[in-house]
């Protein structure tokens, strides 16, 4: 009696020929039957064993185990490689891998089932710690985009709205008043240069200038003596 790889006999006794096992099946020589491949495996037929699907691929009874199917971007095979599951928020995957990837770079985020991570837009920062979206910056904060948190405006600059991409400064002669959230004209005896928040007294500046200024010493010169007639 002869055995052929990938074939089983038509019956267990008195067989005159062997039968090829079809694709998605393998020849179980222990039971002399053609058995289905397991999830995550495939066979093109005429074989005594099934092959495992590559990373990022799956198989199940719907595919007939005759081929492995690649998971779509943003998803990976489940633990049995019998189907695909989407990546969680803050994770992503393109394709061809067995697990989702976490993106830890500043200013990045992703939603469920993402094939790639997005960048927080200007005036926003990524929503930590989940990285599931971006959130607008608070007042007195700004962002040019691509950051995890907004920056505080420098001294002498301000923002008056949420989601600012940059800070503003008052014109000369005006200062920013936080209570009214606006630039107001300096009153008499005060001044403000560009970028001042609050007012500064002229008298204080003059006093500082006098202290720093070196006052020249006045020296009286004696006139030379002349011969007087006696």
C-alpha positions in Angstrom: 0.0 0.0 0.0 1.3 3.4 -0.9 0.6 6.7 0.8 0.8 10.0 -1.0 1.4 13.3 0.7 -1.8 15.5 0.6 -4.0 12.6 -0.3 -6.3 10.2 1.5 -7.9 7.0 0.2 -11.5 6.9 -0.9 -12.2 4.3 1.8 -10.3 2.7 4.6 -10.4 -0.8 3.1 -9.7 -1.9 -0.5 -9.1 1.6 -1.9 -7.8 1.6 -5.5 -7.1 5.4 -5.6 -6.4 8.4 -3.4 -8.2 11.7 -3.2 -6.6 15.1 -3.1 -7.5 17.2 -0.1 -8.9 20.6 -1.3 -7.6 24.0 -0.4 -8.3 25.0 3.2 -7.9 21.4 4.3 -5.1 19.1 5.1 -4.7 15.3 4.9 -4.9 13.8 8.4 -3.1 10.6 7.8 -3.9 9.4 11.3 -7.6 9.4 10.6 -7.4 9.2 6.8 -9.6 12.3 6.5 -9.3 15.7 5.0 -9.7 18.1 7.9 -10.2 21.9 8.0 -7.3 24.2 8.9 -7.5 26.1 12.2 -8.2 29.8 12.5 -5.0 31.7 11.6 -3.9 28.9 9.2 -4.4 28.3 5.5 -3.7 25.6 2.9 -3.7 25.6 -0.8 -4.6 21.9 -0.7 -2.7 18.7 -1.5 -0.9 19.0 1.8 -0.5 17.1 5.1 -0.4 20.3 7.2 -1.6 23.9 7.2 0.6 27.0 7.3 0.3 29.9 9.8 -0.9 33.3 8.6 1.7 36.0 8.5 1.7 38.9 11.0 -1.2 41.2 10.3 -3.3 38.5 8.5 -6.1 36.3 9.6 -8.3 33.3 8.4 -11.6 31.8 9.4 -14.4 29.6 8.1 -15.7 32.5 6.0 -12.5 32.5 4.0 -12.5 28.7 3.8 -9.0 28.7 5.2 -7.7 28.7 1.6 -5.9 32.1 2.1 -5.1 34.6 4.7 -6.7 38.1 4.6 -4.8 41.2 5.7 -6.4 43.4 8.4 -7.3 46.8 7.2 -5.2 49.8 8.4 -6.1 50.7 12.0 -6.8 47.1 13.0 -4.9 44.0 13.9 -5.7 40.3 14.2 -7.3 39.1 17.4 -5.5 36.6 19.6 -6.8 33.6 17.6 -6.1 35.3 14.2 -9.6 34.6 13.2 -10.6 38.2 12.6 -9.5 41.8 13.2 -10.0 44.3 16.0 -9.5 48.1 15.9 -6.7 49.8 17.7 -7.6 51.7 20.9 -7.4 55.5 21.2 -3.8 56.7 21.4 -2.7 53.7 19.3 -2.4 53.2 15.6 -1.2 50.7 12.9 -0.8 50.8 9.2 -0.9 47.1 8.2 1.2 44.0 8.3 1.9 43.8 12.0 0.4 41.8 14.8 -0.1 44.6 17.4 -1.1 48.2 17.5 1.6 50.8 18.1 1.5 53.6 20.7 2.5 57.1 19.6 4.3 58.9 22.4 5.6 61.9 20.4 4.5 65.3 21.7 1.4 66.8 20.1 0.2 63.5 18.6 -3.2 61.8 19.1 -5.4 59.1 17.5 -9.0 57.9 17.7 -10.1 54.3 17.7 -9.1 52.3 14.6 -6.6 54.8 13.4 -4.0 54.0 10.7 -1.8 56.9 11.7 -1.7 59.6 14.4 -2.8 63.2 13.9 -1.1 66.3 15.0 -2.7 68.8 17.4 -3.6 71.9 15.4 -2.6 75.5 16.1 -4.3 76.8 19.3 -4.7 73.3 20.6 -2.7 70.6 22.4 -3.1 66.8 22.6 -5.5 65.5 25.2 -3.4 63.8 27.8 -3.0 61.2 29.1 -5.2 59.3 26.6 -4.2 61.1 23.4 -7.6 60.6 22.0 -8.0 64.1 20.5 -6.8 67.7 20.8 -8.2 70.4 23.1 -8.1 74.1 22.7 -5.7 76.2 24.8 -7.0 78.2 27.8 -6.8 82.0 27.9 -3.3 83.2 28.6 -2.0 80.1 26.8 -1.1 79.7 23.1 0.1 77.0 20.8 1.5 76.9 17.3 0.4 73.2 17.1 2.1 69.9 17.6 2.5 70.2 21.4 1.2 68.4 24.5 0.4 71.6 26.4 0.0 75.2 25.6 2.7 77.8 26.5 2.1 80.7 28.8 2.3 84.2 27.2 5.5 86.1 28.0 5.5 89.1 30.3 3.9 91.9 28.4 1.8 89.8 26.1 -1.7 88.3 26.4 -4.5 86.4 24.9 -8.2 87.1 25.3 -9.8 84.1 23.6 -9.6 80.3 23.9 -7.5 78.5 21.3 -5.0 81.2 20.5 -2.1 80.3 18.2 0.0 83.3 19.4 0.0 86.1 22.0 -0.8 89.8 21.4 0.7 93.1 22.7 -0.8 96.5 23.3 0.2 99.5 21.3 2.5 102.2 22.8 0.6 104.3 25.3 -1.7 101.4 26.3 -1.4 98.6 28.8 -3.3 95.4 29.1 -5.9 95.4 31.9 -6.7 91.8 33.0 -10.0 92.8 34.7 -11.5 94.1 31.4 -9.3 91.9 29.2 -8.5 94.8 27.0 -5.9 97.4 26.2 -6.6 100.7 28.0 -5.0 104.1 27.6 -2.5 105.1 30.2 -3.7 107.9 32.5 -1.8 111.1 33.1 1.7 110.9 34.6 2.1 107.3 33.5 3.3 105.6 30.4 3.6 102.2 28.8 5.8 100.9 26.0 4.9 98.0 23.7 4.4 94.8 25.6 3.7 96.2 29.1 1.0 94.6 31.2 0.2 97.2 33.9 1.4 100.8 34.2 4.6 102.4 35.4 5.0 105.8 37.1 6.9 108.5 35.3 8.2 109.8 38.7 9.6 106.4 39.5 11.4 106.3 36.2 12.8 109.8 36.6 14.0 108.9 40.1 15.7 105.8 38.8 17.3 107.9 36.0 18.6 110.5 38.5 20.1 107.7 40.7 21.9 106.2 37.7 23.0 109.5 36.2 26.5 110.8 37.2 26.3 114.4 38.3 29.4 116.4 37.2 31.3 118.1 40.0 31.6 121.8 39.7 35.1 123.2 40.4 35.7 126.9 41.0 39.0 128.1 39.5 41.0 130.8 41.3 42.1 133.6 39.1 45.9 134.1 39.0 47.3 137.0 41.1 48.3 140.1 39.2 50.8 142.8 40.3 49.0 145.6 41.8 50.6 149.1 42.0 51.7 150.1 45.4 
